Amino acid sequence: MARKAMACAAVLALRRIVRWLRDTTRKIASLVTFRVTIRRESGAPRLAALQKTRDSGGTGASIRSYTLQLAADKTTVFAQTIDNFISCTRESKEARPQIVMRNMRQFMTGMKNYLVTHGEREFERQVEKERNKLKSTEFLNLDAILEGVMHKLVVRPLKEHLYKLFVDEYSDTGAIQLLAENIKYARTKHPKDIGIRPNIILPSEEAMDEICSYLQLLQDVDSPLEKLESLLKSIASIFKTVKVSNSKGGMMLGADDFLPLFVWVLVQSGMVAAEIEADYMWGLLHPSLLSGEGGYYLTTLSSAVHVLKSFRACSEEYTASGASLNWGTGSGPLAEFRSVLKIVVPDERNGSILTKTLPIRPNMTTKDVCKIIAHKVRITNPQDYALYKLIDGEETILADSECPQDIKGNLSDTGKHCMFAYKRIDAKIAWPKNTSQ
C-alpha cells in the first residue's frame, strides 16, 4: 500500500511538471509542427500526418520503435511514470469520464514534451539519426509520431476502464436508454419524417453495408485517432453514394440535408453507443486535430446524437400541433433540436450575403462555432473575424465563452428574432433590418 501511495504521489508531482511542460509547447512547436495546404477530401493536415506515421516503414519508424522500447524497459523513468499513471487512474475514485479523459490528455501531452525536451537514454540519438536521413524538403513531425505512440501506451490500457465509467454514468442519467429508445422509434418512421428531402436517394444496401462497417470499426478500435479516421471514412462513403444517386451536377449536401441523412444512417446502423464514441474522441484527441474536417464531422456526429435523443418528443409535439416537418427552413425540427445554427456571411467582393447552416453541439461556445464556420467558408485568417448577434440590423459582437444557442433561445422566448453573422472585425457593414429570411 505504501508503494502504491508513493506511486500516486509521484503522478501528482508529474501533473505539476506537466503544467510546466505545456508552457514549453510553443517553443517546441516551431520544431515539430507544420502547416500544409491539402485538398478537401484529404482531411485535416495533422490527421493525415498521424495516419502516415503509423505506417511501419514511414519516416520516424525507428523513433516510434525506440519509444516503445523505452516503455517496455521498466527501469526507465518514462516506463515507470506511465505504469504509475495507469495504475493510479484505475484505482482512483474519480468516476466522471470527462475528468479522467482530461487527465489522460494532459498526461500524454506532458510525456511527449518530456521526451522532446529532455529525452531519455538514446532517444535524442535516435532523433538525430532520423534527422540525418532527411532530404532538404523533408522534416520530422515528432508531435505526430509520439501522439500515436501515446495512444498505444496510455489509451489502450485504459480503454476498458474508461468505457465502464461512460456506461455507468450514461446509464445513471438514462442517456443510453433514451438514445436506444429513440433509435427504435425512428426506425418506424419514413425517411421524410427524419427530414430527408424527396430528391435525395438513400444509399443502396451494398453502400449501407460499407458505411456500417466503418461505424462498427469506429467502435472496435481503441485509438481516438483511428476512431476519427473511421468516422471520416463512413461520411466520405455517404457523400460518395449520394453524389452517385444524384449525379446531375454533382450535388453537394449542406448541413440541412446531410445531418438528417446522417441521423438516418445512425438509426439504420443501430449505433446506441454513438454518444459515448463521440465524447471519447472529444476528450482524447489532441486539440489541433479538432479543426478542419475532423472537428466539423465530429461535431456532426454529436449533433446527430442530440437530434436522435430528442427525436420522439419533438416529433410527437409537432404531430400534436399539426405542424409539418420542414427541416431546411431554419425554423423546423433541426432548429427545435438546437442541432444546427444558421449564420450569415457577407461576401464583401460581390456585396451579397451568404447563408450557412452548421451542425452544432449542445452548449457550443462562440469560440468553437467560429472554428467550424472558418473551416466551412475557408477563412485563412480567422483571427481577423468574429461572430456577431444581429437584431433588427444592429450587430453586437459575441464573447468567446457565450453560447449562441442560448442567446437565440432566450431572445426567441421574448418574441425577438435573432440571426448570427460571421465577418471581419474591421468590416463596416450596414445590415438589412429584416434578416429573418
ChimeraX attribute file (.defattr): number of C-alpha atoms within 10 A of each C-alpha:
attribute: neighborCount
match mode: 1-to-1
recipient: residues
	/A:1	6
	/A:2	7
	/A:3	8
	/A:4	13
	/A:5	11
	/A:6	12
	/A:7	19
	/A:8	21
	/A:9	14
	/A:10	15
	/A:11	22
	/A:12	14
	/A:13	11
	/A:14	18
	/A:15	17
	/A:16	11
	/A:17	15
	/A:18	21
	/A:19	14
	/A:20	13
	/A:21	18
	/A:22	17
	/A:23	11
	/A:24	14
	/A:25	17
	/A:26	10
	/A:27	10
	/A:28	16
	/A:29	13
	/A:30	9
	/A:31	14
	/A:32	16
	/A:33	15
	/A:34	13
	/A:35	7
	/A:36	7
	/A:37	7
	/A:38	11
	/A:39	8
	/A:40	9
	/A:41	9
	/A:42	11
	/A:43	16
	/A:44	21
	/A:45	21
	/A:46	23
	/A:47	22
	/A:48	15
	/A:49	15
	/A:50	20
	/A:51	16
	/A:52	15
	/A:53	23
	/A:54	17
	/A:55	11
	/A:56	12
	/A:57	10
	/A:58	11
	/A:59	21
	/A:60	25
	/A:61	16
	/A:62	16
	/A:63	23
	/A:64	23
	/A:65	13
	/A:66	16
	/A:67	24
	/A:68	17
	/A:69	13
	/A:70	20
	/A:71	19
	/A:72	14
	/A:73	12
	/A:74	14
	/A:75	10
	/A:76	14
	/A:77	13
	/A:78	19
	/A:79	19
	/A:80	18
	/A:81	20
	/A:82	20
	/A:83	19
	/A:84	18
	/A:85	23
	/A:86	20
	/A:87	17
	/A:88	18
	/A:89	19
	/A:90	16
	/A:91	12
	/A:92	11
	/A:93	8
	/A:94	12
	/A:95	14
	/A:96	13
	/A:97	22
	/A:98	18
	/A:99	12
	/A:100	20
	/A:101	21
	/A:102	14
	/A:103	17
	/A:104	22
	/A:105	20
	/A:106	16
	/A:107	23
	/A:108	24
	/A:109	21
	/A:110	22
	/A:111	21
	/A:112	23
	/A:113	23
	/A:114	18
	/A:115	16
	/A:116	20
	/A:117	14
	/A:118	10
	/A:119	16
	/A:120	16
	/A:121	10
	/A:122	13
	/A:123	18
	/A:124	15
	/A:125	13
	/A:126	17
	/A:127	18
	/A:128	12
	/A:129	14
	/A:130	16
	/A:131	15
	/A:132	8
	/A:133	11
	/A:134	12
	/A:135	8
	/A:136	6
	/A:137	5
	/A:138	10
	/A:139	17
	/A:140	18
	/A:141	19
	/A:142	22
	/A:143	20
	/A:144	23
	/A:145	25
	/A:146	25
	/A:147	21
	/A:148	19
	/A:149	21
	/A:150	23
	/A:151	22
	/A:152	15
	/A:153	20
	/A:154	19
	/A:155	22
	/A:156	15
	/A:157	16
	/A:158	20
	/A:159	15
	/A:160	13
	/A:161	16
	/A:162	21
	/A:163	15
	/A:164	13
	/A:165	18
	/A:166	23
	/A:167	16
	/A:168	16
	/A:169	16
	/A:170	16
	/A:171	13
	/A:172	11
	/A:173	11
	/A:174	11
	/A:175	17
	/A:176	21
	/A:177	15
	/A:178	19
	/A:179	25
	/A:180	18
	/A:181	16
	/A:182	19
	/A:183	25
	/A:184	16
	/A:185	14
	/A:186	21
	/A:187	14
	/A:188	9
	/A:189	11
	/A:190	11
	/A:191	17
	/A:192	15
	/A:193	16
	/A:194	24
	/A:195	23
	/A:196	24
	/A:197	17
	/A:198	9
	/A:199	8
	/A:200	17
	/A:201	14
	/A:202	19
	/A:203	20
	/A:204	12
	/A:205	9
	/A:206	8
	/A:207	15
	/A:208	19
	/A:209	13
	/A:210	16
	/A:211	24
	/A:212	19
	/A:213	16
	/A:214	21
	/A:215	23
	/A:216	17
	/A:217	16
	/A:218	24
	/A:219	18
	/A:220	11
	/A:221	14
	/A:222	19
	/A:223	22
	/A:224	23
	/A:225	23
	/A:226	21
	/A:227	24
	/A:228	24
	/A:229	20
	/A:230	21
	/A:231	24
	/A:232	22
	/A:233	18
	/A:234	24
	/A:235	21
	/A:236	14
	/A:237	19
	/A:238	21
	/A:239	17
	/A:240	16
	/A:241	19
	/A:242	22
	/A:243	18
	/A:244	13
	/A:245	17
	/A:246	16
	/A:247	10
	/A:248	8
	/A:249	7
	/A:250	12
	/A:251	14
	/A:252	12
	/A:253	14
	/A:254	13
	/A:255	21
	/A:256	23
	/A:257	17
	/A:258	22
	/A:259	26
	/A:260	24
	/A:261	25
	/A:262	21
	/A:263	25
	/A:264	24
	/A:265	22
	/A:266	21
	/A:267	20
	/A:268	15
	/A:269	17
	/A:270	16
	/A:271	19
	/A:272	21
	/A:273	15
	/A:274	20
	/A:275	21
	/A:276	20
	/A:277	22
	/A:278	21
	/A:279	17
	/A:280	22
	/A:281	20
	/A:282	22
	/A:283	20
	/A:284	22
	/A:285	19
	/A:286	18
	/A:287	11
	/A:288	13
	/A:289	19
	/A:290	23
	/A:291	21
	/A:292	22
	/A:293	21
	/A:294	22
	/A:295	22
	/A:296	20
	/A:297	19
	/A:298	24
	/A:299	23
	/A:300	25
	/A:301	26
	/A:302	23
	/A:303	26
	/A:304	29
	/A:305	26
	/A:306	20
	/A:307	26
	/A:308	27
	/A:309	21
	/A:310	16
	/A:311	23
	/A:312	18
	/A:313	11
	/A:314	17
	/A:315	18
	/A:316	11
	/A:317	12
	/A:318	15
	/A:319	11
	/A:320	9
	/A:321	9
	/A:322	9
	/A:323	11
	/A:324	12
	/A:325	18
	/A:326	17
	/A:327	22
	/A:328	19
	/A:329	13
	/A:330	18
	/A:331	12
	/A:332	16
	/A:333	24
	/A:334	28
	/A:335	18
	/A:336	15
	/A:337	18
	/A:338	21
	/A:339	25
	/A:340	26
	/A:341	22
	/A:342	19
	/A:343	19
	/A:344	19
	/A:345	18
	/A:346	18
	/A:347	11
	/A:348	12
	/A:349	6
	/A:350	7
	/A:351	9
	/A:352	9
	/A:353	13
	/A:354	12
	/A:355	13
	/A:356	19
	/A:357	18
	/A:358	23
	/A:359	28
	/A:360	28
	/A:361	23
	/A:362	17
	/A:363	13
	/A:364	16
	/A:365	19
	/A:366	20
	/A:367	16
	/A:368	18
	/A:369	23
	/A:370	18
	/A:371	17
	/A:372	23
	/A:373	22
	/A:374	20
	/A:375	16
	/A:376	15
	/A:377	12
	/A:378	11
	/A:379	13
	/A:380	9
	/A:381	9
	/A:382	15
	/A:383	11
	/A:384	12
	/A:385	16
	/A:386	21
	/A:387	26
	/A:388	22
	/A:389	19
	/A:390	21
	/A:391	19
	/A:392	15
	/A:393	16
	/A:394	13
	/A:395	17
	/A:396	13
	/A:397	14
	/A:398	18
	/A:399	14
	/A:400	14
	/A:401	11
	/A:402	14
	/A:403	18
	/A:404	24
	/A:405	21
	/A:406	15
	/A:407	13
	/A:408	18
	/A:409	17
	/A:410	13
	/A:411	14
	/A:412	12
	/A:413	9
	/A:414	8
	/A:415	9
	/A:416	12
	/A:417	16
	/A:418	19
	/A:419	21
	/A:420	23
	/A:421	23
	/A:422	21
	/A:423	20
	/A:424	18
	/A:425	13
	/A:426	9
	/A:427	11
	/A:428	8
	/A:429	14
	/A:430	9
	/A:431	16
	/A:432	11
	/A:433	11
	/A:434	12
	/A:435	15
	/A:436	11
	/A:437	7
